[in-house]
Amino acid sequence: MDGTEAIEAMAKRVIDEFAARGLTVATAESCTGGLAAARIVDVPNASYVLDASFVTYANQAKVKFVNVAEESIAEHGVVSECVALSMAKGAAAAANAEIGVGISGIAGPSGGSPEKPVGTVCFGFYFGGKAECGIPKFEISKTMHFGAAGRQAVRNASVNFVFETLAELLRAD
């Protein structure tokens, strides 16, 4: 199985497990432009776990649709763990989902800085709790550096990281 098939298989396992546990998920995506939601939809029966997701590319979209505080963007920058976690919480709340995923980064080829170079992506993962599902509540944020391998490579690596993290969270229960 090549890397793509492995990630597709992992996404299927995650979505199947969410469906079995009665969990729904929503994404708020910036640099990935809906690629994580598309990967979910690629899995048969995705409609059991995905009701809505958000592509919040512009800062104002993050504020308007997933309730990111303008102050958080001003203080931490849009590519920050604080904003990514806010996006995750906001997506879950707006879609009435148990699990939220937020993704904000710099896919390139421009837009980077010495502090946040191209390929920097921040993630937020949120689960508010559902006692019968067997997964403890969590709020996790993480910053990854995928390098300047090109926009599509950064976007793909970001989505792969999302499913790797979700699979890890399922194993942790």
C-alpha positions in Angstrom: 0.0 0.0 0.0 1.5 3.4 -1.0 1.3 6.5 1.1 -1.9 7.8 -0.5 -3.7 4.4 -0.1 -2.5 4.3 3.6 -4.0 7.7 4.3 -7.2 6.9 2.5 -7.5 3.7 4.6 -6.8 5.7 7.7 -9.5 8.3 6.8 -12.0 5.4 6.2 -11.2 3.9 9.6 -11.6 7.3 11.4 -14.9 8.0 9.6 -16.2 4.5 10.2 -15.3 4.7 13.9 -16.9 8.1 14.3 -20.1 6.7 12.6 -20.1 3.7 14.9 -19.8 5.9 18.0 -22.4 8.4 16.7 -20.0 11.3 16.4 -20.1 14.1 13.9 -17.2 16.3 12.8 -16.9 19.7 11.2 -13.8 21.4 9.8 -12.9 25.0 9.5 -10.2 25.2 6.8 -8.1 28.0 5.5 -4.9 27.0 3.6 -6.4 23.5 2.8 -9.4 25.1 1.1 -11.8 22.3 2.0 -9.4 19.4 1.2 -10.0 17.8 4.7 -13.8 17.9 4.2 -13.3 16.5 0.7 -11.3 13.6 2.1 -14.1 12.9 4.6 -16.6 13.0 1.7 -14.5 10.5 -0.2 -15.4 7.9 2.4 -18.7 6.0 1.8 -21.3 6.9 4.4 -19.6 10.2 5.2 -23.0 11.7 5.5 -23.3 10.0 8.9 -20.5 12.1 10.3 -20.3 15.3 8.2 -23.2 17.7 8.2 -21.3 20.9 7.5 -17.8 22.3 7.2 -16.4 25.7 6.4 -13.7 27.1 4.1 -12.8 30.3 6.0 -9.9 31.6 3.9 -10.2 35.3 4.7 -9.9 36.6 8.2 -13.4 38.0 8.2 -14.8 34.6 7.2 -13.1 33.1 10.3 -14.8 35.8 12.4 -18.2 35.6 10.7 -18.7 31.9 10.2 -16.7 30.2 13.0 -16.6 32.9 15.6 -12.9 33.5 15.8 -12.3 36.7 17.9 -10.8 39.5 15.9 -8.6 40.2 19.0 -7.1 36.7 18.7 -6.2 37.3 15.1 -4.7 40.7 15.9 -2.8 39.4 18.9 -1.6 36.0 17.7 -1.8 36.2 13.9 -4.2 34.2 11.7 -1.6 31.4 11.5 -1.5 30.5 15.2 -2.5 27.6 17.4 -4.9 30.0 19.2 -6.8 30.8 16.0 -6.7 27.2 14.8 -8.3 26.0 18.0 -10.9 28.8 17.9 -11.7 27.7 14.4 -12.1 24.1 15.6 -14.4 25.1 18.4 -16.4 27.5 16.2 -16.8 24.9 13.4 -18.1 22.3 15.9 -20.5 24.9 17.4 -21.8 26.2 14.1 -22.3 22.7 12.7 -23.6 21.3 15.9 -20.9 18.6 15.7 -19.1 16.9 18.5 -15.7 17.2 16.9 -14.1 20.3 15.3 -10.9 20.6 13.3 -9.3 23.9 12.5 -6.5 24.4 10.0 -4.7 27.6 9.2 -1.3 28.0 7.6 0.9 29.3 4.9 0.9 27.0 1.9 3.1 29.3 -0.2 4.8 30.0 -2.4 4.7 33.4 -0.7 3.4 34.8 2.5 6.0 33.4 4.9 8.2 35.2 7.3 11.2 34.2 9.4 8.9 33.5 12.4 6.3 31.6 10.2 8.0 30.3 7.1 6.1 28.9 4.1 4.9 25.4 5.1 3.9 26.4 8.6 0.4 25.1 9.5 -1.4 25.3 12.8 -4.1 22.9 13.8 -6.8 22.8 16.4 -8.8 19.7 17.5 -11.8 20.0 19.7 -14.2 17.5 21.3 -16.7 18.8 23.8 -17.6 15.4 25.1 -20.3 12.8 24.6 -20.3 10.3 27.5 -21.5 7.3 25.6 -18.9 7.5 22.9 -15.9 6.5 25.0 -13.6 9.3 24.0 -12.5 11.8 26.7 -13.0 15.6 26.1 -10.0 17.2 24.4 -8.7 20.5 23.1 -5.4 20.1 21.3 -3.4 22.6 19.2 -0.3 21.9 17.2 2.0 23.6 14.8 3.7 21.7 12.0 6.3 22.7 9.5 6.0 21.0 6.2 8.6 23.0 4.3 8.4 24.8 1.1 7.6 21.8 -1.0 4.8 23.6 -2.9 1.2 24.5 -2.2 -0.3 21.1 -2.9 2.3 19.2 -1.0 1.7 21.4 2.1 -2.1 21.0 1.7 -1.8 17.3 1.4 0.6 16.9 4.3 -1.8 19.0 6.4 -4.8 16.8 5.6 -2.8 13.7 6.3 -1.8 15.1 9.6 -5.4 15.7 10.5 -6.4 12.1 9.9 -3.2 10.8 11.6 -4.1 12.9 14.7 -7.8 11.9 14.7 -6.8 8.2 14.4 -4.3 8.7 17.3 -7.1 10.3 19.4 -9.4 7.3 18.8 -6.6 4.9 19.9 -6.0 7.0 23.0 -9.5 6.2 24.4 
